[in-house]
Each structure stands twice: as C-alpha cells, then as structure tokens.
Amino acid sequence: MNVSRFPISRRRFSVLAGAGLAGGFGIARAQDSSRVLLGMSAPFTGPSAEQGIQFHAGAKALFDRLNAKGGVNGRQIEIRPLDDGYEPDRCAANTERLIKDDVLALFGYFGTVTSLAAFPLADAARLPFLAPLSGAPVLRQPFRRNVFHLRASYDEETARIVKDLVELNMERIGVFYQNDPYGEAGLAGVTKALAGHKLKPFATGTVERNSLDVDSAVNALAKSGAQAIVQVGLYKPCAEFIRKARKAGYAGPCYNLSPVGTTALIEELGKQAAGVMVSQVTPSPYSMSKPITRDFMDAIAAGGNKVQANYTSMEGFLAAKMFVEGLRRINGKPTREGLITALESVNEDLGGFRIKFGADNHAASSFVELSMLTADGRVRV
C-alpha cells in the first residue's frame, strides 16, 4: 500500500492553501505575443472553497516553474481565477467576464451544475473548455468539440466502487447524493453499475447543494439495513452525514466519489475518517513510485513549498500538463481553434498517467483507483 507521507493538520492545510492561491488574482490583460491567459471559475470561498483553491494551486505550480524558464514557445502562462462559490449564476457571470477579457481557454471549472451554466457561453464564443472537475455524462454527451476532459467519468468511478462492494459480498447498497446534476449523475452511475450485477440501490437520501441539512438522509439510510453507502457530494455535507449516521447506529462503510475533496474530508472528520473510502482519478500525490508524482513534488519545491500535495492539487497539476502539451504543438500565435486541433493530437505518458485524445475522443483518461482514509490523517491506496 502507498501511504501519504505527512499527517494533515487543519492549520497547515489552511495556511498552505491560502499561500498557493496568493498572487493568482491579478488584473487580467488581453492576450499578447508574450503571454497566454486562461480563465477559471471555481469556488474560492464557501463550503467548497478548498477544491477551487487546491486545483488552482496545483496548476499554478507547473505554470510558475515553466514561466521561470521562459514559458512555452516564449510565452508566459497566466490563470485568471474568479470565485463563483459553486453557484451557477455566479459562474455564468464570471464566464462572461472572462470572455470579455479575451482568454484563450476556460480551464479547471469546478462542478457539474456550474459547468452546465458556462457551456452555452463557451460554445457561442468557440472557447476551449478544459479539464472541468466533474465526471458527469451530461458534460460529455453529446460530444462537444471544444470540451476536453482530463478525469475519468462518474460511471467509471461508480463502476469501480460497486465492483469492490460486490466482491465484498455486499448487495444492500444505499446512496447519499447531492440533489443537483452532480448527485443525480452519481446516482445514475451507481444504479447502472448495480444493474450489471442484477441489483438496485437499496435506499437513498439527498442533501441540497451548499447545505449541511442531512437529517432526512440520515433517517432514510442509517437504519435502512444498507450494508454500505455510496456518497455523491462534497466534503462538508458528506462529513456531516457520516458523523450523524454513525451516531444513529450505522456501522457500515462509506464510499465517496473523487470530487468530495479527500484532504478536506479528512480535516472535517478527524479520527472518524478511519475506514472511509474515496475513489481517485489521479495517481497518488504521496507515493514517489511514479515519475509524475516526483515531477509534481519538484514543481512544489521550486515554488518554495507553498502548495500542499493532495489529490485536488495533483489534478490541477495534471490539467496544466494537459494544456501545455496542446500549447507546445501550436506553431505561431496561439488561437482557440489552433488549441483545439493541437489537443486532439495529444497522446502522451506524463510519467505514469497517460492522456490520449483524438478527433472523436476528448476524454483523456479512464484511470480510477480506490483509497482508504485513516484515523491519523493519511490516505492509503
């Protein structure tokens, strides 16, 4: 098993997350011959803030290292991050602002419902939409030529979770999910995976987006007789559910999809994190066995160790790598259409994590593995 090298403290997490974000909110300028501007709308405040902060920090670690060496093809790469609080209306307004700023591409948007709010605007502007932090099928079907996915889909994550549970002889599987397109996509994935084993969700419970009101879900699931519960939500409501479900007598395992935010979930649960499972869509940021993780840690060190290594910052780093692979393939001034064409030619092993696109395939990876959280703030895979 690979194990995270350092215990996580809440204070250290908060300090490093803030430091990783510092400097990223400069005034944006139009594209010019010496720079490339990306636009990012994500939660930087509110109950989902750590997701946006950490993804941005991981991407910026790579861009800062490249910029210090002259950039890519002589151009510096900058990200303009805007806070949407994980609310679709704010995300749409941010996207309009970024389009006016003439960004080359939209990058690292967090969430299904927010990405759906941005899609019509990105389509109208013919803007590349890169590496949304969501695996929802609704973002992948129908196929959009301007959208490129880094991570595996929710169907692939839930299939891996259900496979593990069935192999453990668990058939009564409940689902706790966020009542929005993200949660519905996760529920659909679990339902589809269970159907392959001639099963169906044993019980369900919901929570509203950006809410911690989980009481009705606890009542529906904790004493239902479910042997295991799959959670499709973010770290604060999922942690609240686990605490209250345990108090109500539920003793079975809880499995989470990757957008939950592994580090933040550990922080919220403390010792109650022991045994909680999370599916992951990137290699472990804690195991030095893969070159991509060593490269990630080198980038963090080059920036003064201001970024915390975790799964979300690793995903941001990989998304930045994906963008750079496309940018390097453009001859002359980067254009939106040129970036789309260039990305479709990418087929690279980044050091233990392969990304591959094509003219009719804009999903780079199907990588999924399971991790287990421990009581002392570690992650085992």
Helices and strands as residue ranges (DSSP letters): H 10-21, E 35-42, H 49-68, E 76-83, H 88-100, E 105-107, H 112-125, E 129-130, G 137-139, E 147-148, H 154-167, E 173-178, H 181-195, E 204-207, H 215-221, E 228-232, H 235-247, E 254-256, G 258-260, H 262-269, G 270-273, E 277-280, H 291-302, H 311-328, H 336-343, E 347-349, E 354-356, E 369-373, E 379-380
